[in-house]
């Protein structure tokens, strides 16, 4: 799918003006998440979506006014109308949508942002969307790692806001920063999460299927080629056959990796946990009965000196307690817990 920011650059280089609409905050049940974007052209066509329906129609109307006036604004799309058989939507929340145009002076920042993304370097765009000083509205800065480009014009508040923006980039989630009467939105391209499934047994198959449906990159690891193969896991981006501990050591685990330990026995759980317990993984879950889990944890504490505080990060028994029994039901409970963990980080 064509990228909104690449298209924005193309429009800018053609000397044309388009509006960019971004969801910066939500309340209640809404159709799209914070950070969702839509590009609106002067004739009313659009690229992307902020949810469809009446809320999106209002955003488009406001965007056309923004294109004419050049003045950014926050659109409140209220979806809390009384529910009836005539309602066109199923949501009951509120979306706050920031609508802006990009000026030619932001071209260098846009180019730097696109270059950072193409090389997989962390980067985000911080924009002043509300301030008692209207002159600050629309000020932007590129934030990535220790580097910044541009200036928000916030004076003494600038270092603190930039530090928070850098944290948002590091976490990989778009975020609204508020300080007194100041609001700065940090747009961070969503990092596709990875479901690293360790153990390719009967539960792993539906886990991989559901993870793929939920737009996770799927990686499967097992030491048995008869289990870890493309025939059983056609949706996986990578299927790895080898020693659990050695392969985990090689795998690029980051803070967007969700590790699912569903091996065939505690003799494999122990070396796997030893390898990943200090990793930056966003989630570590281990399957097993409470008795098996307690035994693994006790062994790790007494034989390997791993502190209880470290083991506390392990979700085990794995998954939400929904009374799951079949492999498919267990897979649902596992992915539900992972989604819950991931969305809590994004809140």
Secondary structure, DSSP 8 states (H G I E B T S, - for coil): ---HHHHHHHHHHTT---EEEEEEEEESS-SS-TT-EEEE-TTS-EEE-S-SHHHHHHHHHHHHHHHHH---EEEEEE------TT-S-----EEEEEEEE--GGGHHHHHHHHHHHHTT---EEEEEEE-SSGGGTT-EEEEETTEEEE----GGGHHHHHHHHHHHHHHT--EEEEETTEEEEEEE-----EEEEE--SHHHHHHHHHHHHTT-EEEEEES-TTTSSTTT-TT-SEEEES-HHHHHHHS---TTEEEEE--SSHHHHHHHHHHHTTS--SEEEE-S-HHHHHHHHHHHHHHH---HHHHTTEE-S-S--S---SHHHHHHHHHHHHHHHHHHHH-
